[in-house]
């Protein structure tokens, strides 16, 4: 595990805010307050001019009033701009085009946003961005290659000034690494699992704390055998959520050994995994899940065995999705403070854009438990 | 009702495509192939120059390389540009900024997109737009005033070239009227209820046909008393969906009198309205709903009376949402072909942008019935 020092402070809303004090740990030889790549690596207008053999004025014209150049010269300059990855600076840009500034955000297909969390977050992000004079450029991408192509293209062309990305597991690391390498500003919604946490700007909701709340709630209701339906290991989100259950169980002195079944995040997995637990000689009386989807599967497994969720088995989900509200009985779930998260994201983006050399800031928000009929006193 | 003539043709996918032949009906005195506002009403660069008392070259500089002007002159020109509503033309623009072109799309909060249809459509729209070289600028707006301000601002500043809007009822008419008046290109996803249908470019899914399929399905399963839980009258979508149930019931010679209860689109309304129907002396055996939300409420009403949805009462929803998939029993629902709708939307937008004077085109797609356990043979 990477170690990092943070100062914790309690915000007005009772949430923890982390301010990174160091990054990459001692001995990295980095000056505080500078980016990991020297500024000079960034291509300049002079470098473009030199490559083409024209004046910087010509390069400037190519980008601001291309009609003044011959098509041949224009083509040559734009080719060099692309090849070198040159990008006009912010100040010149906003004067030139007077475009509202924009942040980029990737869209996901419905089956990757089952609880509708990303759609709700996007709405809140757009509302918060609007108040800061920013628009949201949203894009669909099927592959990592397509995503990086869109990111590079829209950033280079000043369509987008910065990005909000998600990075749920270490499999998703290539994107933040790509952005860091190219010095493209971004804030992570979630945490950059697998990177030094204090190296990035991020806003996350403390999933582990949410799972702890769920366990504490079941313990208060009289449960002692509380199982966990986990996601497969991912070096990230999956481990974080599971750790909340582990920690809370430990703090109550309750056993966790043999109380976990893991699988992909879908209703069928929830149903099968819960079935496996319920068919044991000493089945659990409570089942904690990292998603509403798995919890809804667990409710089905109960019903198939003549057990009533709530009365016979306490079940909790995560995300407080539509699903949690419409199933019968209603599903107790963990709600993420998406509006607050979006506001912090925009605040961090503005800080980052205004002071690109400042130390990255991190915000960790506390989710809340929404109690419904799937958990009742024993 | 407004009357309009359309030629219908069957597309390769079996869907109907309407090509408007006339708009606003005979006697409107309009030349075919021209927009309702004369072109000359659009402000020109010369008009801006005249107002400020500068040359058109100065106006051009203000928009393309403002650094060349004194701040005072720049301010005066930009003020006149805003006041007159002047907008540089497309060709000059794409040369100047080399920005990817973009379409604008409004985001809705989660409680206005319960089935997640708009979120899924946005994903498909972004994917289709991307293939055409277009990005999607998505925005949240709380009021009509805020929306028109964003629309005007982003269009004037060339951030967005065109919009995709929705217009579910005649209450939503101000927006398309605003866009038509300002000659801002747009395609409606849905139909512009309350406007002459052939006056706008739109892509819709035939909700009435979907409801007909649901009725036919229940009739095939042996149902005869089939009630409808409707939305309150809205001069638009609500009437359209209801008409599908009406039409199908009529075609089977089944009674509709007293078989409708209407209310707002939520679970509680579905529960109460279905309860009212089920408590009658001769209750319906089938209940058709215009949304999954209301259908889920109807399922609850059944359970509360010891009736099992599917076995005792056949129930259908609309949107094939997550809710339909996770409730027990699974809810039979109507699925919209969102990917196809998004592709047509982008195709129409390109046609409209390339040939702004051509006759508006309309596409009406057929939804499909997804059968689950809430409807079984009697």
Interface residues (C-beta under 8 A of the other chain):
Chain A: X61 X63 X64 X65 X66 X67 X78 X92 X95 X96 X97 X98 X99 X100 X102 X107 X108 X109 X110 X113 X114 X116 X119 X120 X122 X123 X124 X126 X127 X130 X135 X136 X137 X138 X139 X140 X141 X142 X150 X153 X154 X157 X158 X159 X267 X293 X296 X299 X300 X303 X321 X322 X323 X325 X326 X327 X328
Chain B: X61 X63 X64 X65 X66 X67 X78 X92 X95 X96 X97 X98 X99 X100 X102 X107 X108 X109 X110 X113 X114 X116 X119 X120 X122 X123 X124 X126 X127 X130 X135 X136 X137 X138 X139 X140 X141 X142 X150 X153 X154 X157 X158 X159 X267 X293 X296 X299 X300 X303 X321 X322 X323 X325 X326 X327 X328
